[in-house]
Amino acid sequence: MTRNDSRLLSVEEARDAVLREAAARARPAGRSVPLAQATGRVLAQPVRAADDYPPFDRAVMDGFAVRAADAAAGVELPVIGEVHAGRPSGRGVGPGECLRINTGAPMPNGADAVVPVERVAFTTEGTNGPAAQPRIRLTDAVPAGRHVAPRGSIARAGDVVVPDGARIDAAALAAAIAAGAAEAVVFERPAVAILSTGDELVSVGRPASPGQIYDATGPAVAELVRALGGEPAALGIIADDPAVLRRAVDDALRRPIVVALGGMSRGTRDLVPETFAAAGVNWRFRGVAVRPGRPVGFGVGPGGQLVFGLPGNPASTFVCFELFVRPAIEALTGRDPSPLPRWVVRLAEPLEAARDPRPAFLPGRLSAGPEGAPEARPVPWGGSGDPFCLARANALLWQRRGDAPMDAGQPVGVIPLGGET
Amino acid sequence: MTRNDSRLLSVEEARDAVLREAAARARPAGRSVPLAQATGRVLAQPVRAADDYPPFDRAVMDGFAVRAADAAAGVELPVIGEVHAGRPSGRGVGPGECLRINTGAPMPNGADAVVPVERVAFTTEGTNGPAAQPRIRLTDAVPAGRHVAPRGSIARAGDVVVPDGARIDAAALAAAIAAGAAEAVVFERPAVAILSTGDELVSVGRPASPGQIYDATGPAVAELVRALGGEPAALGIIADDPAVLRRAVDDALRRPIVVALGGMSRGTRDLVPETFAAAGVNWRFRGVAVRPGRPVGFGVGPGGQLVFGLPGNPASTFVCFELFVRPAIEALTGRDPSPLPRWVVRLAEPLEAARDPRPAFLPGRLSAGPEGAPEARPVPWGGSGDPFCLARANALLWQRRGDAPMDAGQPVGVIPLGGET
């Protein structure tokens, strides 16, 4: 089988074309939202510490607040009271005294070290009861500053604690709250119009007539967009009718990113390229030397919209989404594009060759090998028309020459599916 | 510095205790939900193909449906009509005839192969116009079955296309829809009660009085639970008052998993262990040889609830969550527990030693090295009281002996944070 692939772009050329256009777009607006609604969003402005952290000299062990100058081994000190977390002590520590203190409590005036409860002997039974004043005997000397986190020792007021461009996950949420933030300035989610084309398609939940198949790709792309931080605008299934498609295209072009599924091939009903062109979209490429996904196209709309025409079947769509749509959404959410490939790992089982020299992105699994090192193996698939294979995969494996077999042990480029890592 | 760690469990012993209890719990109930609401949920029953896939013999190229017996090189065939995707052709292909066909369309009766449009010469100009019957000339012979996906060739009705125990992501969603499913039977999300204890804590958005700090850990744990597929029940900040805490504990124990934050140390206000014990919780361990996170405890409630007492600061909490709470939630959502560590990769920069021999789980970053291989490096941190370090990290690095430095190039165990991979 020979193919005339001379007019097809390489994956790298096609990605560069997308990245150039995406980088030229203005970042979306930033908007302040309560932190409870900010998870999954990307910071448009850094989170800064509202105050020093800790905001006061803080005990970091349970024990006794002492003056280090007093705290030689064997010294006995009366325990004159207790400091609780949450409120400053009304009482300071004078020479030859100590206060019981709990982790997290502010250090009382005069004290500059904490002796952990495990490092003292009680010379009067009990320290909490209404007994006569309890006393402790120190087993070791205690240097100044021991078991105290001084005010501002972790961060100073105004320090950046979460940088802009970071996606807010649980750890960033904890940092922002600890820093005293109640809101975060995040980028608006870019809207991504999704239209599925094809008279053979029927929506999930409806009965399928003879000759019809379910539109699996449209809902899956909406989920991919959502997971990446975009706002899917699902326009549904569009019939292979020029007027109907044109209305859907005009609607879609109200969003900064458009993903059209199906209708990019050379069939007599493949109306997508012309209809977008008639609506003012300038196709930058149509056709990439990649398997699956060759008919993929990318264009720029009259208002700068980034328009993707993807093949309609799930396998090709996932490949083209990862290669071309993902970096566009990342750029429009204020992030750097994920590297291609994300990882290079050892191939645990051989990759067979096809008769087609185009680079292939094949369903595979990334898992820990016998020593725990990440390794990848192909999963069986029935070609680009197999809508089930990716449910058995968690990654795409990059076979750079589709007609060259790869042996177990060789390094292989991997794109994880469905996660950020 | 010496420590009496003899009564502390190892990380492995403590995890085994959690996993044994979690495995003994009944799986949650399964419930049928529409696929649109099923993403992120775990399948309690496999998704099976409702019909053969494809449900009819399907053209997989744009071209001409022919009888292979006719299709020798150089043969000319009249194009007697066209088959569109979405509806069966009313007309069959007789000997010496062909029908124009589009990708995805059902094969017409009589035809058993598709000749791609690129592999024919048109002997009459145009094939769609109202011209006299167009004809094609084949450039090559075409074997039977070429470019046809026979009915049931990808899956047979009843085949499992997504196994039970799988979490529904975009790829599983595509597979389920393609298989004709409209609903999926998923496990109920296990409810996880979260209570933050400590008089020093104040909720995000409220003004902090002197001596107070923000409760960063409670909202972060809620986010970790949500990301894992649990249903967080945030009970808020509970004062260090025995009666108040007891009411909160009784409320918390209405859920199958309880996470109490703070109050697990040896301070005079550390009431959490006794209060849970008074409510019938049998502590299986209190104290694990791990840094940070040593005070962590695990117990079993009177109704079989899995109860975790975690140190209150974010760094210790994240470590203990990953080590102990995550496998419990995974088990109660019907999944196998994530392996510990998830990966072993090369250390790109040395890990310093502490004076403490306990195994340490330190904030780090997992990223692609010069050749693309995953590698890990530590990120600076200010100890367990630093609430900001994890926002700079995307992984925990496992230093198996905390007092033994690790050189660059050594293998290190890694737990990714905040994702599934």
Interface residues (C-beta under 8 A of the other chain):
Chain A: P34 L35 A36 T39 D51 Y53 P54 P55 F56 R58 V60 D62 E82 H84 A85 G86 R87 P88 R100 N102 T103 G104 A105 P106 V117 E118 T127 N128 A149 S153 I154 A155 V161 V162 A166 D169 A170 A171 A172 L173 A174 A175 A176 I177 A178 A179 G180 A181 A182 G198 D199 E200 L201 V204 G205 A208 S209 P210 G211 Q212 I213 Y214 D215 A216 T217 P219 A220 V221 E223 L224 A227 D240 S265 R266 G267 T268 R269 D270 G312 P314 F318 P339 P341 R342 W343 V344 V345 L366 A368 E371 G372 A373 P374 G382 G385 D386 P387 F388 L390 A391 A393 N394 P411 G413 P416 L417 G418 G419 E420 T421
Chain B: P34 L35 A36 T39 D51 Y53 P54 P55 F56 R58 V60 D62 E82 H84 A85 G86 R87 P88 R100 N102 T103 G104 A105 P106 V117 E118 T127 N128 A149 S153 I154 A155 V161 V162 A166 D169 A170 A171 A172 L173 A174 A175 A176 I177 A178 A179 G180 A181 A182 G198 D199 E200 L201 V204 G205 A208 S209 P210 G211 Q212 I213 Y214 D215 A216 T217 P219 A220 V221 E223 L224 A227 D240 S265 R266 G267 T268 R269 D270 G312 P314 F318 P339 P341 R342 W343 V344 V345 L366 A368 E371 G372 A373 P374 G382 G385 D386 P387 F388 L390 A391 A393 N394 P411 G413 P416 L417 G418 G419 E420 T421
